[in-house]
Amino acid sequence: MAHARVEDALALFLAALPRRLRFADVAGMLKLTPAELQAAFDAQGANPRDRLRHVRLQRLHDDLRRKRYDEVGLAMVRWGFPPRGNDAFRDYCRLFGCHPRETLQAESDQ
């Protein structure tokens, strides 16, 4: 049950991007209290903010690899990151071993 609640919450957060939803609002949409939704994340050993950021970075990476955007900044905005977000660039590099621009260029070179 916790897994389904977390996945449903993530789907709502992602569907709203680039607009940001509040955690309490998402809990309400799922007919849960914020504490119940937090408990679902806790049951999976996940921090909601960290989990959502990881999923957003993964989606950004997938979009860049598939060349869904011509510019990194446009893809960044789509997934709720500032177009020149240094923190997001750092996290992307840590997760994928390269800058988002390199991912986009590597795909265009193939």
N, CA, C and O atoms as CSV, one atom per row, in Angstrom:
chain,resi,resn,atom,element,x,y,z
A,1,MET,N,N,0.825,-1.188,0.000
A,1,MET,CA,C,0.000,0.000,0.000
A,1,MET,C,C,0.870,1.253,0.000
A,1,MET,O,O,0.556,2.231,-0.679
A,2,ALA,N,N,1.965,1.225,0.762
A,2,ALA,CA,C,2.849,2.398,0.810
A,2,ALA,C,C,3.443,2.675,-0.564
A,2,ALA,O,O,3.551,3.829,-0.978
A,3,HIS,N,N,3.830,1.610,-1.274
A,3,HIS,CA,C,4.422,1.777,-2.603
A,3,HIS,C,C,3.443,2.478,-3.549
A,3,HIS,O,O,3.827,3.397,-4.272
A,4,ALA,N,N,2.196,2.050,-3.545
A,4,ALA,CA,C,1.181,2.651,-4.421
A,4,ALA,C,C,0.948,4.112,-4.061
A,4,ALA,O,O,0.787,4.954,-4.945
A,5,ARG,N,N,0.930,4.411,-2.780
A,5,ARG,CA,C,0.737,5.802,-2.358
A,5,ARG,C,C,1.888,6.691,-2.812
A,5,ARG,O,O,1.675,7.810,-3.279
A,6,VAL,N,N,3.092,6.191,-2.672
A,6,VAL,CA,C,4.271,6.957,-3.098
A,6,VAL,C,C,4.243,7.158,-4.606
A,6,VAL,O,O,4.474,8.268,-5.087
A,7,GLU,N,N,3.964,6.103,-5.353
A,7,GLU,CA,C,3.917,6.216,-6.815
A,7,GLU,C,C,2.815,7.169,-7.263
A,7,GLU,O,O,3.011,7.949,-8.195
A,8,ASP,N,N,1.667,7.114,-6.612
A,8,ASP,CA,C,0.573,8.037,-6.947
A,8,ASP,C,C,0.968,9.481,-6.651
A,8,ASP,O,O,0.673,10.384,-7.433
A,9,ALA,N,N,1.632,9.693,-5.524
A,9,ALA,CA,C,2.075,11.044,-5.163
A,9,ALA,C,C,3.103,11.550,-6.173
A,9,ALA,O,O,3.019,12.693,-6.623
A,10,LEU,N,N,4.055,10.723,-6.526
A,10,LEU,CA,C,5.065,11.127,-7.507
A,10,LEU,C,C,4.417,11.467,-8.845
A,10,LEU,O,O,4.810,12.433,-9.499
A,11,ALA,N,N,3.440,10.686,-9.249
A,11,ALA,CA,C,2.751,10.947,-10.515
A,11,ALA,C,C,2.063,12.312,-10.491
A,11,ALA,O,O,2.088,13.038,-11.485
A,12,LEU,N,N,1.457,12.657,-9.370
A,12,LEU,CA,C,0.800,13.966,-9.257
A,12,LEU,C,C,1.821,15.100,-9.295
A,12,LEU,O,O,1.624,16.097,-9.991
A,13,PHE,N,N,2.905,14.947,-8.551
A,13,PHE,CA,C,3.956,15.971,-8.563
A,13,PHE,C,C,4.498,16.166,-9.977
A,13,PHE,O,O,4.652,17.300,-10.433
A,14,LEU,N,N,4.782,15.082,-10.662
A,14,LEU,CA,C,5.372,15.153,-11.997
A,14,LEU,C,C,4.400,15.723,-13.026
A,14,LEU,O,O,4.800,16.485,-13.906
A,15,ALA,N,N,3.142,15.361,-12.917
A,15,ALA,CA,C,2.147,15.844,-13.877
A,15,ALA,C,C,1.972,17.360,-13.791
A,15,ALA,O,O,1.624,18.000,-14.783
A,16,ALA,N,N,2.208,17.926,-12.633
A,16,ALA,CA,C,2.022,19.368,-12.438
A,16,ALA,C,C,3.205,20.199,-12.905
A,16,ALA,O,O,3.077,21.408,-13.099
A,17,LEU,N,N,4.355,19.564,-13.085
A,17,LEU,CA,C,5.563,20.319,-13.440
A,17,LEU,C,C,5.385,21.038,-14.771
A,17,LEU,O,O,4.742,20.502,-15.674
A,18,PRO,N,N,5.934,22.225,-14.910
A,18,PRO,CA,C,6.913,22.863,-14.037
A,18,PRO,C,C,6.318,23.550,-12.801
A,18,PRO,O,O,7.059,24.047,-11.953
A,19,ARG,N,N,4.988,23.578,-12.698
A,19,ARG,CA,C,4.383,24.144,-11.490
A,19,ARG,C,C,4.660,23.205,-10.318
A,19,ARG,O,O,4.654,21.983,-10.466
A,20,ARG,N,N,4.900,23.795,-9.168
A,20,ARG,CA,C,5.202,22.988,-7.979
A,20,ARG,C,C,3.973,22.853,-7.096
A,20,ARG,O,O,3.301,23.838,-6.792
A,21,LEU,N,N,3.694,21.648,-6.696
A,21,LEU,CA,C,2.609,21.396,-5.758
A,21,LEU,C,C,3.163,21.287,-4.349
A,21,LEU,O,O,4.306,20.878,-4.142
A,22,ARG,N,N,2.343,21.656,-3.396
A,22,ARG,CA,C,2.737,21.476,-1.995
A,22,ARG,C,C,2.445,20.039,-1.574
A,22,ARG,O,O,1.503,19.409,-2.055
A,23,PHE,N,N,3.266,19.546,-0.680
A,23,PHE,CA,C,3.121,18.179,-0.177
A,23,PHE,C,C,1.721,17.969,0.402
A,23,PHE,O,O,1.085,16.948,0.138
A,24,ALA,N,N,1.247,18.923,1.182
A,24,ALA,CA,C,-0.077,18.803,1.803
A,24,ALA,C,C,-1.178,18.753,0.750
A,24,ALA,O,O,-2.172,18.050,0.930
A,25,ASP,N,N,-1.014,19.483,-0.333
A,25,ASP,CA,C,-2.013,19.465,-1.404
A,25,ASP,C,C,-2.055,18.101,-2.089
A,25,ASP,O,O,-3.132,17.582,-2.385
A,26,VAL,N,N,-0.891,17.528,-2.336
A,26,VAL,CA,C,-0.840,16.196,-2.958
A,26,VAL,C,C,-1.454,15.166,-2.017
A,26,VAL,O,O,-2.207,14.297,-2.456
A,27,ALA,N,N,-1.143,15.257,-0.747
A,27,ALA,CA,C,-1.754,14.340,0.222
A,27,ALA,C,C,-3.278,14.460,0.158
A,27,ALA,O,O,-3.979,13.449,0.133
A,28,GLY,N,N,-3.783,15.675,0.131
A,28,GLY,CA,C,-5.226,15.888,0.048
A,28,GLY,C,C,-5.833,15.304,-1.218
A,28,GLY,O,O,-6.921,14.730,-1.177
A,29,MET,N,N,-5.141,15.443,-2.337
A,29,MET,CA,C,-5.623,14.872,-3.604
A,29,MET,C,C,-5.737,13.355,-3.521
A,29,MET,O,O,-6.571,12.742,-4.188
A,30,LEU,N,N,-4.889,12.768,-2.697
A,30,LEU,CA,C,-4.897,11.313,-2.517
A,30,LEU,C,C,-5.788,10.875,-1.359
A,30,LEU,O,O,-5.836,9.699,-0.999
A,31,LYS,N,N,-6.493,11.855,-0.784
A,31,LYS,CA,C,-7.383,11.581,0.366
A,31,LYS,C,C,-6.604,11.049,1.567
A,31,LYS,O,O,-7.071,10.174,2.297
A,32,LEU,N,N,-5.396,11.606,1.750
A,32,LEU,CA,C,-4.532,11.254,2.870
A,32,LEU,C,C,-4.194,12.510,3.649
A,32,LEU,O,O,-4.303,13.622,3.133
A,33,THR,N,N,-3.788,12.329,4.877
A,33,THR,CA,C,-3.211,13.451,5.616
A,33,THR,C,C,-1.741,13.539,5.213
A,33,THR,O,O,-1.174,12.558,4.733
A,34,PRO,N,N,-1.123,14.696,5.402
A,34,PRO,CA,C,0.314,14.770,5.134
A,34,PRO,C,C,1.106,13.739,5.927
A,34,PRO,O,O,2.086,13.189,5.424
A,35,ALA,N,N,0.694,13.475,7.150
A,35,ALA,CA,C,1.399,12.487,7.973
A,35,ALA,C,C,1.290,11.086,7.368
A,35,ALA,O,O,2.256,10.324,7.396
A,36,GLU,N,N,0.125,10.745,6.825
A,36,GLU,CA,C,-0.040,9.433,6.207
A,36,GLU,C,C,0.824,9.299,4.948
A,36,GLU,O,O,1.427,8.254,4.703
A,37,LEU,N,N,0.872,10.377,4.158
A,37,LEU,CA,C,1.714,10.328,2.965
A,37,LEU,C,C,3.186,10.257,3.350
A,37,LEU,O,O,3.955,9.524,2.728
A,38,GLN,N,N,3.581,11.010,4.365
A,38,GLN,CA,C,4.966,10.949,4.840
A,38,GLN,C,C,5.289,9.535,5.329
A,38,GLN,O,O,6.383,9.028,5.084
A,39,ALA,N,N,4.351,8.907,6.010
A,39,ALA,CA,C,4.562,7.541,6.503
A,39,ALA,C,C,4.770,6.575,5.333
A,39,ALA,O,O,5.561,5.638,5.443
A,40,ALA,N,N,4.080,6.788,4.231
A,40,ALA,CA,C,4.257,5.928,3.060
A,40,ALA,C,C,5.676,6.076,2.510
A,40,ALA,O,O,6.314,5.085,2.157
A,41,PHE,N,N,6.165,7.311,2.439
A,41,PHE,CA,C,7.547,7.518,1.997
A,41,PHE,C,C,8.524,6.889,2.997
A,41,PHE,O,O,9.493,6.235,2.610
A,42,ASP,N,N,8.251,7.098,4.279
A,42,ASP,CA,C,9.126,6.538,5.320
A,42,ASP,C,C,9.191,5.012,5.237
A,42,ASP,O,O,10.248,4.419,5.457
A,43,ALA,N,N,8.072,4.385,4.922
A,43,ALA,CA,C,8.027,2.922,4.824
A,43,ALA,C,C,8.941,2.412,3.712
A,43,ALA,O,O,9.387,1.265,3.743
A,44,GLN,N,N,9.213,3.263,2.742
A,44,GLN,CA,C,10.129,2.897,1.659
A,44,GLN,C,C,11.536,3.428,1.898
A,44,GLN,O,O,12.413,3.293,1.045
A,45,GLY,N,N,11.743,4.034,3.068
A,45,GLY,CA,C,13.048,4.597,3.377
A,45,GLY,C,C,13.394,5.768,2.481
A,45,GLY,O,O,14.565,6.002,2.182
A,46,ALA,N,N,12.382,6.505,2.053
A,46,ALA,CA,C,12.584,7.589,1.094
A,46,ALA,C,C,12.196,8.934,1.687
A,46,ALA,O,O,11.202,9.058,2.403
A,47,ASN,N,N,13.000,9.929,1.374
A,47,ASN,CA,C,12.667,11.310,1.675
A,47,ASN,C,C,11.890,11.832,0.474
A,47,ASN,O,O,12.381,11.724,-0.650
A,48,PRO,N,N,10.696,12.394,0.663
A,48,PRO,CA,C,9.890,12.820,-0.487
A,48,PRO,C,C,10.614,13.784,-1.430
A,48,PRO,O,O,10.556,13.626,-2.650
A,49,ARG,N,N,11.280,14.761,-0.872
A,49,ARG,CA,C,11.973,15.748,-1.709
A,49,ARG,C,C,13.104,15.088,-2.510
A,49,ARG,O,O,13.256,15.340,-3.705
A,50,ASP,N,N,13.886,14.248,-1.843
A,50,ASP,CA,C,15.003,13.575,-2.519
A,50,ASP,C,C,14.499,12.609,-3.585
A,50,ASP,O,O,15.060,12.538,-4.678
A,51,ARG,N,N,13.461,11.880,-3.275
A,51,ARG,CA,C,12.907,10.911,-4.234
A,51,ARG,C,C,12.385,11.623,-5.473
A,51,ARG,O,O,12.644,11.199,-6.599
A,52,LEU,N,N,11.643,12.713,-5.257
A,52,LEU,CA,C,11.103,13.465,-6.382
A,52,LEU,C,C,12.226,14.072,-7.217
A,52,LEU,O,O,12.163,14.060,-8.446
A,53,ARG,N,N,13.238,14.594,-6.562
A,53,ARG,CA,C,14.371,15.180,-7.297
A,53,ARG,C,C,15.068,14.114,-8.146
A,53,ARG,O,O,15.426,14.369,-9.296
A,54,HIS,N,N,15.253,12.949,-7.590
A,54,HIS,CA,C,15.895,11.854,-8.329
A,54,HIS,C,C,15.068,11.486,-9.571
A,54,HIS,O,O,15.620,11.313,-10.657
A,55,VAL,N,N,13.770,11.369,-9.407
A,55,VAL,CA,C,12.906,11.026,-10.536
A,55,VAL,C,C,12.943,12.134,-11.581
A,55,VAL,O,O,12.989,11.850,-12.778
A,56,ARG,N,N,12.923,13.394,-11.144
A,56,ARG,CA,C,12.983,14.512,-12.091
A,56,ARG,C,C,14.305,14.514,-12.853
A,56,ARG,O,O,14.325,14.769,-14.057
A,57,LEU,N,N,15.399,14.233,-12.168
A,57,LEU,CA,C,16.698,14.159,-12.848
A,57,LEU,C,C,16.721,13.009,-13.854
A,57,LEU,O,O,17.270,13.145,-14.947
A,58,GLN,N,N,16.137,11.901,-13.489
A,58,GLN,CA,C,16.074,10.758,-14.412
A,58,GLN,C,C,15.256,11.110,-15.649
A,58,GLN,O,O,15.647,10.775,-16.767
A,59,ARG,N,N,14.130,11.780,-15.457
A,59,ARG,CA,C,13.294,12.176,-16.600
A,59,ARG,C,C,14.024,13.197,-17.477
A,59,ARG,O,O,13.936,13.145,-18.703
A,60,LEU,N,N,14.739,14.117,-16.844
A,60,LEU,CA,C,15.547,15.086,-17.588
A,60,LEU,C,C,16.561,14.337,-18.453
A,60,LEU,O,O,16.696,14.608,-19.646
A,61,HIS,N,N,17.256,13.408,-17.846
A,61,HIS,CA,C,18.264,12.617,-18.560
A,61,HIS,C,C,17.637,11.878,-19.744
A,61,HIS,O,O,18.186,11.877,-20.846
A,62,ASP,N,N,16.503,11.259,-19.509
A,62,ASP,CA,C,15.830,10.526,-20.586
A,62,ASP,C,C,15.446,11.462,-21.734
A,62,ASP,O,O,15.625,11.118,-22.902
A,63,ASP,N,N,14.922,12.640,-21.404
A,63,ASP,CA,C,14.545,13.601,-22.445
A,63,ASP,C,C,15.757,14.075,-23.239
A,63,ASP,O,O,15.680,14.225,-24.458
A,64,LEU,N,N,16.865,14.308,-22.562
A,64,LEU,CA,C,18.076,14.758,-23.263
A,64,LEU,C,C,18.631,13.647,-24.158
A,64,LEU,O,O,19.047,13.908,-25.286
A,65,ARG,N,N,18.636,12.434,-23.666
A,65,ARG,CA,C,19.119,11.311,-24.487
A,65,ARG,C,C,18.260,11.105,-25.718
A,65,ARG,O,O,18.760,10.752,-26.785
A,66,ARG,N,N,16.968,11.327,-25.565
A,66,ARG,CA,C,16.042,11.125,-26.687
A,66,ARG,C,C,15.851,12.384,-27.530
A,66,ARG,O,O,15.053,12.403,-28.467
A,67,LYS,N,N,16.599,13.443,-27.179
A,67,LYS,CA,C,16.559,14.719,-27.914
A,67,LYS,C,C,15.146,15.288,-28.023
A,67,LYS,O,O,14.739,15.759,-29.085
A,68,ARG,N,N,14.411,15.241,-26.934
A,68,ARG,CA,C,13.069,15.817,-26.932
A,68,ARG,C,C,13.112,17.336,-26.878
A,68,ARG,O,O,12.113,18.003,-27.149
A,69,TYR,N,N,14.268,17.879,-26.530
A,69,TYR,CA,C,14.467,19.324,-26.468
A,69,TYR,C,C,15.759,19.668,-27.184
A,69,TYR,O,O,16.718,18.898,-27.172
A,70,ASP,N,N,15.769,20.842,-27.809
A,70,ASP,CA,C,16.976,21.305,-28.497
A,70,ASP,C,C,17.961,21.966,-27.552
A,70,ASP,O,O,19.151,22.066,-27.851
A,71,GLU,N,N,17.458,22.417,-26.406
A,71,GLU,CA,C,18.299,23.119,-25.441
A,71,GLU,C,C,18.136,22.502,-24.057
A,71,GLU,O,O,17.041,22.105,-23.660
A,72,VAL,N,N,19.233,22.431,-23.345
A,72,VAL,CA,C,19.211,21.893,-21.981
A,72,VAL,C,C,18.276,22.718,-21.103
A,72,VAL,O,O,17.501,22.162,-20.325
A,73,GLY,N,N,18.345,24.045,-21.226
A,73,GLY,CA,C,17.522,24.917,-20.388
A,73,GLY,C,C,16.037,24.645,-20.513
A,73,GLY,O,O,15.317,24.698,-19.517
A,74,LEU,N,N,15.564,24.355,-21.710
A,74,LEU,CA,C,14.147,24.051,-21.906
A,74,LEU,C,C,13.763,22.751,-21.214
A,74,LEU,O,O,12.697,22.659,-20.606
A,75,ALA,N,N,14.621,21.758,-21.306
A,75,ALA,CA,C,14.363,20.492,-20.628
A,75,ALA,C,C,14.408,20.672,-19.111
A,75,ALA,O,O,13.621,20.072,-18.379
A,76,MET,N,N,15.332,21.501,-18.657
A,76,MET,CA,C,15.440,21.760,-17.212
A,76,MET,C,C,14.130,22.363,-16.688
A,76,MET,O,O,13.604,21.933,-15.661
A,77,VAL,N,N,13.621,23.347,-17.398
A,77,VAL,CA,C,12.377,23.997,-16.976
A,77,VAL,C,C,11.225,23.004,-16.993
A,77,VAL,O,O,10.396,23.008,-16.083
A,78,ARG,N,N,11.160,22.158,-18.005
A,78,ARG,CA,C,10.091,21.165,-18.088
A,78,ARG,C,C,10.025,20.305,-16.836
A,78,ARG,O,O,8.940,19.961,-16.366
A,79,TRP,N,N,11.189,19.960,-16.297
A,79,TRP,CA,C,11.223,19.101,-15.117
A,79,TRP,C,C,11.372,19.871,-13.814
A,79,TRP,O,O,11.737,19.302,-12.784
A,80,GLY,N,N,11.087,21.176,-13.864
A,80,GLY,CA,C,10.996,21.968,-12.642
A,80,GLY,C,C,12.310,22.475,-12.093
A,80,GLY,O,O,12.380,22.859,-10.925
A,81,PHE,N,N,13.356,22.486,-12.907
A,81,PHE,CA,C,14.650,23.012,-12.480
A,81,PHE,C,C,14.852,24.393,-13.110
A,81,PHE,O,O,14.343,24.661,-14.198
A,82,PRO,N,N,15.594,25.265,-12.427
A,82,PRO,CA,C,15.945,26.528,-13.082
A,82,PRO,C,C,16.792,26.235,-14.325
A,82,PRO,O,O,17.594,25.301,-14.313
A,83,PRO,N,N,16.627,27.023,-15.401
A,83,PRO,CA,C,17.349,26.712,-16.638
A,83,PRO,C,C,18.863,26.736,-16.499
A,83,PRO,O,O,19.565,26.103,-17.287
A,84,ARG,N,N,19.363,27.443,-15.528
A,84,ARG,CA,C,20.811,27.465,-15.284
A,84,ARG,C,C,21.087,27.079,-13.820
A,84,ARG,O,O,21.904,27.698,-13.139
A,85,GLY,N,N,20.394,26.058,-13.373
A,85,GLY,CA,C,20.474,25.661,-11.971
A,85,GLY,C,C,21.740,24.918,-11.623
A,85,GLY,O,O,21.884,23.741,-11.952
A,86,ASN,N,N,22.660,25.592,-10.962
A,86,ASN,CA,C,23.938,24.969,-10.614
A,86,ASN,C,C,23.771,23.742,-9.730
A,86,ASN,O,O,24.484,22.752,-9.899
A,87,ASP,N,N,22.828,23.800,-8.781
A,87,ASP,CA,C,22.597,22.631,-7.924
A,87,ASP,C,C,22.107,21.448,-8.746
A,87,ASP,O,O,22.542,20.316,-8.534
A,88,ALA,N,N,21.207,21.708,-9.679
A,88,ALA,CA,C,20.691,20.634,-10.522
A,88,ALA,C,C,21.794,20.082,-11.418
A,88,ALA,O,O,21.882,18.870,-11.616
A,89,PHE,N,N,22.645,20.969,-11.965
A,89,PHE,CA,C,23.766,20.506,-12.794
A,89,PHE,C,C,24.694,19.615,-11.975
A,89,PHE,O,O,25.130,18.563,-12.443
A,90,ARG,N,N,24.993,20.041,-10.750
A,90,ARG,CA,C,25.882,19.259,-9.875
A,90,ARG,C,C,25.274,17.879,-9.590
A,90,ARG,O,O,25.957,16.858,-9.681
A,91,ASP,N,N,23.977,17.865,-9.244
A,91,ASP,CA,C,23.323,16.595,-8.950
A,91,ASP,C,C,23.245,15.702,-10.191
A,91,ASP,O,O,23.397,14.484,-10.095
A,92,TYR,N,N,23.009,16.310,-11.345
A,92,TYR,CA,C,22.960,15.563,-12.595
A,92,TYR,C,C,24.323,14.923,-12.863
A,92,TYR,O,O,24.416,13.740,-13.190
A,93,CYS,N,N,25.364,15.719,-12.721
A,93,CYS,CA,C,26.732,15.207,-12.948
A,93,CYS,C,C,27.057,14.066,-11.989
A,93,CYS,O,O,27.670,13.075,-12.388
A,94,ARG,N,N,26.656,14.197,-10.751
A,94,ARG,CA,C,26.912,13.152,-9.758
A,94,ARG,C,C,26.166,11.868,-10.119
A,94,ARG,O,O,26.697,10.769,-9.957
A,95,LEU,N,N,24.946,12.010,-10.603
A,95,LEU,CA,C,24.125,10.848,-10.902
A,95,LEU,C,C,24.502,10.178,-12.223
A,95,LEU,O,O,24.500,8.951,-12.318
A,96,PHE,N,N,24.830,10.983,-13.247
A,96,PHE,CA,C,25.051,10.431,-14.586
A,96,PHE,C,C,26.488,10.552,-15.088
A,96,PHE,O,O,26.806,10.063,-16.172
A,97,GLY,N,N,27.350,11.192,-14.317
A,97,GLY,CA,C,28.761,11.265,-14.669
A,97,GLY,C,C,29.117,12.260,-15.754
A,97,GLY,O,O,30.232,12.236,-16.275
A,98,CYS,N,N,28.183,13.137,-16.101
A,98,CYS,CA,C,28.459,14.153,-17.112
A,98,CYS,C,C,27.481,15.312,-16.943
A,98,CYS,O,O,26.487,15.201,-16.226
A,99,HIS,N,N,27.773,16.407,-17.605
A,99,HIS,CA,C,26.904,17.583,-17.605
A,99,HIS,C,C,25.719,17.307,-18.537
A,99,HIS,O,O,25.878,16.581,-19.519
A,100,PRO,N,N,24.544,17.862,-18.257
A,100,PRO,CA,C,23.403,17.651,-19.156
A,100,PRO,C,C,23.711,18.007,-20.614
A,100,PRO,O,O,23.233,17.335,-21.528
A,101,ARG,N,N,24.485,19.032,-20.830
A,101,ARG,CA,C,24.856,19.444,-22.189
A,101,ARG,C,C,25.609,18.324,-22.907
A,101,ARG,O,O,25.428,18.112,-24.106
A,102,GLU,N,N,26.459,17.609,-22.158
A,102,GLU,CA,C,27.201,16.493,-22.760
A,102,GLU,C,C,26.258,15.365,-23.188
A,102,GLU,O,O,26.471,14.726,-24.219
A,103,THR,N,N,25.224,15.131,-22.394
A,103,THR,CA,C,24.240,14.101,-22.763
A,103,THR,C,C,23.546,14.494,-24.054
A,103,THR,O,O,23.397,13.673,-24.959
A,104,LEU,N,N,23.124,15.736,-24.141
A,104,LEU,CA,C,22.442,16.205,-25.339
A,104,LEU,C,C,23.362,16.155,-26.548
A,104,LEU,O,O,22.942,15.727,-27.623
A,105,GLN,N,N,24.609,16.585,-26.394
A,105,GLN,CA,C,25.565,16.584,-27.502
A,105,GLN,C,C,25.944,15.166,-27.907
A,105,GLN,O,O,26.108,14.892,-29.096
A,106,ALA,N,N,26.084,14.274,-26.957
A,106,ALA,CA,C,26.454,12.900,-27.284
A,106,ALA,C,C,25.391,12.261,-28.162
A,106,ALA,O,O,25.709,11.518,-29.091
A,107,GLU,N,N,24.176,12.538,-27.881
A,107,GLU,CA,C,23.094,11.988,-28.690
A,107,GLU,C,C,23.077,12.608,-30.074
A,107,GLU,O,O,22.759,11.930,-31.050
A,108,SER,N,N,23.414,13.890,-30.174
A,108,SER,CA,C,23.374,14.527,-31.496
A,108,SER,C,C,24.569,14.135,-32.343
A,108,SER,O,O,24.537,14.286,-33.565
A,109,ASP,N,N,25.636,13.627,-31.706
A,109,ASP,CA,C,26.825,13.197,-32.443
A,109,ASP,C,C,26.650,11.793,-33.027
A,109,ASP,O,O,27.410,11.389,-33.907
A,110,GLN,N,N,25.665,11.059,-32.550
A,110,GLN,CA,C,25.498,9.658,-32.990
A,110,GLN,C,C,24.718,9.569,-34.271
A,110,GLN,O,O,24.488,8.471,-34.778
